[in-house]
Protein backbone atom coordinates (compact mmCIF):
# COMPACT_ATOMS: atom_id res chain seq x y z
CA UNK A 1 0.00 0.00 0.00
CA UNK A 2 1.53 3.34 -0.98
CA UNK A 3 0.92 6.15 1.38
CA UNK A 4 2.81 9.36 1.90
CA UNK A 5 2.30 11.99 4.53
CA UNK A 6 1.42 15.11 2.60
CA UNK A 7 1.33 17.16 5.80
CA UNK A 8 0.97 16.34 9.49
CA UNK A 9 -2.00 14.05 9.91
CA UNK A 10 -2.55 13.45 6.20
CA UNK A 11 -2.50 9.92 4.85
CA UNK A 12 -2.03 9.35 1.12
CA UNK A 13 -2.99 5.89 -0.14
CA UNK A 14 -2.75 4.48 -3.65
CA UNK A 15 -4.73 1.43 -4.72
CA UNK A 16 -4.40 -0.41 -8.00
CA UNK A 17 -7.28 -1.90 -9.96
CA UNK A 18 -7.67 -5.68 -9.90
CA UNK A 19 -8.83 -7.80 -12.80
CA UNK A 20 -11.85 -10.07 -12.77
CA UNK A 21 -9.69 -12.92 -11.47
CA UNK A 22 -8.42 -10.60 -8.73
CA UNK A 23 -4.98 -10.40 -10.34
CA UNK A 24 -3.14 -7.15 -9.88
CA UNK A 25 -2.37 -5.50 -13.21
CA UNK A 26 0.98 -3.79 -13.66
CA UNK A 27 0.71 0.00 -13.69
CA UNK A 28 0.79 0.28 -17.49
CA UNK A 29 -1.86 -2.40 -17.98
CA UNK A 30 -4.12 -0.73 -15.43
CA UNK A 31 -3.67 2.61 -17.15
CA UNK A 32 -4.37 1.03 -20.53
CA UNK A 33 -7.44 -0.73 -19.17
CA UNK A 34 -8.73 2.48 -17.63
CA UNK A 35 -8.15 4.40 -20.84
CA UNK A 36 -9.88 1.70 -22.84
CA UNK A 37 -12.92 1.46 -20.56
CA UNK A 38 -13.22 5.13 -19.68
CA UNK A 39 -12.32 7.83 -22.20
CA UNK A 40 -9.89 10.39 -20.83
CA UNK A 41 -12.51 13.15 -21.13
CA UNK A 42 -15.06 11.29 -18.97
CA UNK A 43 -14.97 10.46 -15.25
CA UNK A 44 -18.58 9.22 -15.17
CA UNK A 45 -17.62 5.60 -14.40
CA UNK A 46 -13.96 6.11 -13.50
CA UNK A 47 -14.21 4.80 -9.92
CA UNK A 48 -15.86 1.48 -10.76
CA UNK A 49 -13.69 -1.56 -10.18
CA UNK A 50 -11.93 -3.71 -7.62
CA UNK A 51 -8.86 -2.07 -6.11
CA UNK A 52 -6.11 -3.51 -3.90
CA UNK A 53 -3.98 -1.42 -1.60
CA UNK A 54 -0.64 -1.08 -3.29
CA UNK A 55 1.34 1.41 -1.19
CA UNK A 56 0.81 3.76 1.72
CA UNK A 57 2.70 6.45 3.57
CA UNK A 58 2.18 7.99 6.99
CA UNK A 59 0.02 5.05 8.15
CA UNK A 60 1.47 4.73 11.66
CA UNK A 61 1.44 8.45 12.36
CA UNK A 62 -2.11 8.88 11.06
CA UNK A 63 -3.43 5.95 13.12
CA UNK A 64 -1.68 7.20 16.26
CA UNK A 65 -3.22 10.65 15.80
CA UNK A 66 -6.64 8.94 15.60
CA UNK A 67 -5.88 7.15 18.88
CA UNK A 68 -5.73 3.63 17.42
CA UNK A 69 -3.84 1.22 19.74
CA UNK A 70 -0.35 0.08 18.66
CA UNK A 71 -1.36 -3.60 18.37
CA UNK A 72 -4.16 -2.72 15.93
CA UNK A 73 -1.80 -0.46 13.95
CA UNK A 74 0.68 -3.35 13.71
CA UNK A 75 -1.99 -5.76 12.43
CA UNK A 76 -3.12 -3.35 9.71
CA UNK A 77 0.27 -2.07 8.58
CA UNK A 78 0.90 -4.56 5.79
CA UNK A 79 -2.65 -5.66 5.06
CA UNK A 80 -3.77 -5.35 1.46
CA UNK A 81 -7.19 -3.76 1.86
CA UNK A 82 -9.55 -4.46 -1.05
CA UNK A 83 -11.93 -1.71 -2.19
CA UNK A 84 -14.81 -2.60 -4.51
CA UNK A 85 -16.70 0.22 -6.17
CA UNK A 86 -19.81 0.01 -8.31
CA UNK A 87 -21.00 3.20 -9.91
CA UNK A 88 -24.14 4.07 -11.84
CA UNK A 89 -23.87 7.77 -12.66
CA UNK A 90 -23.94 9.57 -9.29
CA UNK A 91 -24.98 6.43 -7.34
CA UNK A 92 -22.17 4.47 -5.67
CA UNK A 93 -21.72 1.32 -3.63
CA UNK A 94 -18.31 1.46 -1.91
CA UNK A 95 -17.15 -1.69 -0.09
CA UNK A 96 -13.91 -2.09 1.83
CA UNK A 97 -12.83 -5.64 2.67
CA UNK A 98 -10.56 -6.07 5.69
CA UNK A 99 -8.76 -9.09 7.24
CA UNK A 100 -10.83 -12.18 8.09
CA UNK A 101 -13.44 -11.06 5.53
CA UNK A 102 -14.63 -8.18 7.71
CA UNK A 103 -16.14 -5.56 5.44
CA UNK A 104 -18.10 -2.36 5.43
CA UNK A 105 -20.34 -1.22 2.58
CA UNK A 106 -21.61 2.32 2.14
CA UNK A 107 -24.13 3.32 -0.53
CA UNK A 108 -24.46 6.95 -1.48
CA UNK A 109 -25.57 9.38 -4.15
CA UNK A 110 -23.26 12.31 -4.85
CA UNK A 111 -24.69 15.50 -3.35
CA UNK A 112 -27.28 13.77 -1.12
CA UNK A 113 -27.01 13.09 2.60
CA UNK A 114 -26.78 9.38 3.41
CA UNK A 115 -26.21 6.99 6.29
CA UNK A 116 -22.66 5.67 6.46
CA UNK A 117 -20.68 3.39 8.73
CA UNK A 118 -17.01 2.98 9.69
CA UNK A 119 -15.27 -0.40 9.98
CA UNK A 120 -15.56 0.05 13.75
CA UNK A 121 -19.36 0.12 13.43
CA UNK A 122 -19.80 3.85 14.07
CA UNK A 123 -22.81 5.13 12.11
CA UNK A 124 -23.01 8.71 10.92
CA UNK A 125 -24.61 10.91 8.28
CA UNK A 126 -22.52 12.39 5.49
CA UNK A 127 -22.84 13.99 2.09
CA UNK A 128 -20.37 12.86 -0.54
CA UNK A 129 -19.37 15.60 -2.98
CA UNK A 130 -17.68 15.40 -6.36
CA UNK A 131 -15.56 18.26 -7.61
CA UNK A 132 -13.03 18.12 -10.45
CA UNK A 133 -13.32 14.32 -10.56
CA UNK A 134 -12.62 13.88 -6.83
CA UNK A 135 -15.04 12.35 -4.33
CA UNK A 136 -14.90 13.74 -0.80
CA UNK A 137 -16.73 13.13 2.47
CA UNK A 138 -16.19 13.93 6.12
CA UNK A 139 -16.00 10.88 8.41
CA UNK A 140 -15.83 11.06 12.21
CA UNK A 141 -12.34 12.45 12.98
CA UNK A 142 -11.09 12.76 9.38
CA UNK A 143 -11.89 13.96 5.86
CA UNK A 144 -11.65 11.44 3.01
CA UNK A 145 -10.88 12.31 -0.62
CA UNK A 146 -10.68 9.80 -3.50
CA UNK A 147 -9.63 10.30 -7.10
CA UNK A 148 -8.41 8.30 -10.06
CA UNK A 149 -4.87 9.32 -11.00
CA UNK A 150 -2.65 7.43 -13.42
CA UNK A 151 -5.10 4.52 -13.49
CA UNK A 152 -5.01 4.16 -9.70
CA UNK A 153 -7.46 4.95 -6.94
CA UNK A 154 -5.72 7.51 -4.71
CA UNK A 155 -7.20 8.19 -1.28
CA UNK A 156 -6.16 10.95 1.10
CA UNK A 157 -7.30 11.10 4.73
CA UNK A 158 -6.90 14.37 6.64
CA UNK A 159 -7.58 14.67 10.36
CA UNK A 160 -10.35 17.10 11.24
DAHU-V225787 format. One record per pair of residues at least 12 apart in sequence whose C-alpha atoms are under 7 Angstrom apart, sorted by sequence separation. I is the first residue (numbers start at 1). J is the second residue. D is the distance in Angstrom with one decimal. If there is no record, write none. Layout:
BEGIN
i: [I,I]
j: [J,J]
d: [D,D]
END
This chain:
BEGIN
i: [1,2,83,84,93,94,113,114,126,134,135,144,145,1,17,60,83,93,94,113,114,134,144,1,82,83,93,104,113,133,143,144,81,82,92,93,104,112,142,143,81,92,103,111,112,142,143,81,91,92,111,142,143,91,110,111,141,142,90,91,110,141,90,110,53,52,53,52,53,52,51,52,17,18,51,17,18,50,51,17,18,50,16,17,49,50,15,16,49,15,16,48,49,15,16,47,48,14,15,48,14,47,14,13,14,45,13,12,13,45,12,44,11,11,11,11,1,2,3,4,5,10,1,2,3,4,5,9,1,2,3,4,1,2,3,3,9,1,43,47,46,34,31,31,30,17,16,15,16,14,15,14,15,14,13,14,13,12,13,12,11,12,10,11,10,11,10,9,10,9]
j: [13,14,95,96,105,106,125,126,138,146,147,156,157,14,30,73,96,106,107,126,127,147,157,15,96,97,107,118,127,147,157,158,96,97,107,108,119,127,157,158,97,108,119,127,128,158,159,98,108,109,128,159,160,109,128,129,159,160,109,110,129,160,110,130,80,80,81,81,82,82,82,83,49,50,83,50,51,83,84,51,52,84,51,52,84,85,51,52,85,52,53,85,86,53,54,85,86,53,54,87,54,87,55,55,56,87,56,56,57,89,57,89,57,58,59,62,53,54,55,56,57,62,54,55,56,57,58,62,55,56,57,58,56,57,58,59,65,80,133,148,148,151,150,151,151,152,152,152,153,152,153,153,154,154,154,155,155,155,156,156,156,157,156,157,157,158,158,158,159,159]
d: [6.6,5.2,5.6,6.4,6.9,5.3,6.5,5.6,6.5,5.6,6.4,5.8,6.6,6.4,6.4,6.5,4.5,5.9,6.3,5.4,6.2,4.7,4.7,6.8,5.7,6.3,4.4,6.9,4.3,6.5,5.5,6.7,6.9,5.1,5.6,6.6,5.7,5.5,6.2,5.1,6.0,5.4,6.9,5.9,7.0,5.3,6.3,5.6,5.9,6.2,5.8,4.1,6.4,4.4,5.2,5.3,5.9,4.8,5.4,6.6,5.4,5.3,5.3,6.6,5.0,6.1,5.3,5.9,6.4,4.6,5.6,6.3,6.4,5.2,5.0,5.5,5.4,5.8,6.2,4.2,6.6,4.4,5.1,6.4,5.9,6.3,5.6,5.4,5.3,5.2,6.5,4.8,6.6,4.3,6.1,6.4,4.9,6.4,5.0,5.5,6.0,7.0,5.7,6.3,6.5,6.1,4.7,6.3,6.8,6.8,6.1,6.0,6.4,5.5,6.4,6.3,4.5,5.4,5.4,6.0,5.6,6.7,3.5,1.9,2.4,3.4,4.7,5.3,2.3,2.8,2.8,5.3,4.2,5.6,6.0,6.9,6.9,6.7,6.3,6.8,6.9,5.9,6.2,4.4,5.7,6.5,4.9,5.7,6.3,6.5,5.0,5.8,6.2,4.4,5.6,6.3,4.9,5.8,6.1,4.4,5.3,6.6,6.7,4.9,5.5,6.5,4.5,5.9,6.6,5.6]
END
